[in-house]
Amino acid sequence: QVQLVQSGGGSVQSGGSLRLSCSASRYNLESNFMGWFRQAPGKEREGVATIDRYDSIAYQDFVKGRFTISLDNGKSMLYLQMNNLEPDDTAMYYCAAGGRWLLQETYKYWGQGTQVTVSS
């Protein structure tokens, strides 16, 4: 059974940085996309960034230039480097795998979520 285990996250002040990690076990990284999604309190879950093994990458406009997604195939690890964080980035962040681009309804596997809190 595929498992996605997340780590990282936490609390920072506006302008700070955090890195999220996602370890994928029993998942073929050559299949489809992996990505990061987030859900803020009272809001629907939304896509943040996705990547496939060919380094095809998509970012939502609100994170372009601030967040960087990367994939280490050898270690089966997915990362999200988040710089210049803003209070609006406060949300539960989820790692996902087995989908296409930022279409969250296509993703089959999900991590447990990790909280990111940005204070002004």
C-alpha positions in Angstrom: 0.0 0.0 0.0 1.3 3.4 -1.0 2.2 5.7 2.0 3.0 9.3 1.9 4.6 10.6 5.1 5.1 14.3 5.5 7.5 16.3 7.6 8.5 19.9 8.1 6.1 22.8 8.5 5.7 24.9 11.6 5.3 28.5 12.5 7.2 31.5 11.1 6.9 35.2 10.8 6.0 36.9 7.6 8.9 36.8 5.2 10.3 33.6 6.7 11.0 30.3 5.0 10.0 26.7 5.6 10.6 23.4 3.8 8.1 20.6 3.5 9.1 17.1 2.8 7.1 14.0 1.7 8.5 10.5 1.8 6.8 8.1 -0.7 6.9 4.4 0.1 5.7 1.7 -2.3 4.9 4.3 -4.9 6.3 4.3 -8.4 7.6 7.8 -8.8 7.6 7.3 -12.5 3.9 7.4 -12.5 1.9 10.6 -12.9 2.5 13.7 -10.9 3.2 14.4 -7.2 2.1 17.6 -5.7 1.4 19.9 -2.8 -2.1 21.1 -1.9 -3.3 23.2 0.9 -6.4 24.0 2.8 -6.9 27.1 4.9 -9.5 27.3 7.7 -12.9 27.8 6.2 -11.7 27.5 2.6 -11.6 24.7 0.1 -8.4 22.8 -0.6 -6.4 24.2 -3.4 -3.4 23.2 -5.5 0.0 24.7 -4.8 2.5 23.0 -7.1 3.0 19.8 -8.9 5.9 17.9 -10.6 6.5 14.8 -12.5 9.7 12.7 -13.2 10.4 14.7 -16.3 10.4 17.9 -14.2 7.2 19.1 -15.7 6.1 21.6 -13.1 3.1 23.7 -12.4 2.6 26.4 -9.8 -0.4 28.3 -8.8 0.0 32.0 -9.5 0.0 32.9 -5.8 3.2 31.0 -5.1 5.2 31.7 -8.2 8.6 33.1 -7.4 8.3 32.2 -3.8 7.8 28.4 -3.6 9.9 25.7 -5.3 8.8 22.1 -5.8 11.4 19.4 -6.3 11.5 15.7 -6.6 14.3 13.3 -5.6 13.6 10.1 -7.5 16.4 8.2 -5.9 15.2 8.9 -2.4 11.5 8.9 -3.3 11.2 12.3 -1.7 9.1 15.3 -2.6 9.9 18.8 -1.3 8.4 22.2 -1.2 10.7 25.1 -0.4 8.6 28.0 0.7 10.3 31.4 0.9 8.9 34.9 1.6 5.9 33.4 3.4 2.9 35.5 3.9 0.0 35.2 6.5 -2.3 34.1 3.6 0.0 31.0 3.2 -1.3 29.8 6.6 -2.9 26.4 5.9 -2.7 22.7 6.3 -0.4 21.4 3.5 -0.9 18.0 1.9 1.4 15.9 -0.2 -0.3 14.0 -2.9 0.6 11.5 -5.6 -0.8 9.6 -8.6 -2.6 12.5 -10.2 -2.3 15.0 -13.0 -1.1 18.5 -12.8 -3.1 20.6 -10.2 -6.3 18.6 -10.6 -6.7 17.5 -7.1 -9.6 15.2 -7.8 -7.3 13.0 -9.9 -4.9 12.3 -7.0 -5.1 8.8 -5.5 -2.8 9.1 -2.5 -2.5 11.7 0.2 -0.2 12.5 3.0 -1.4 13.2 6.6 -1.0 16.9 6.3 1.3 19.3 8.0 0.4 22.7 9.5 2.1 25.9 8.3 1.3 29.1 10.2 2.7 32.5 9.2 2.3 35.4 11.5 2.4 39.0 10.5 
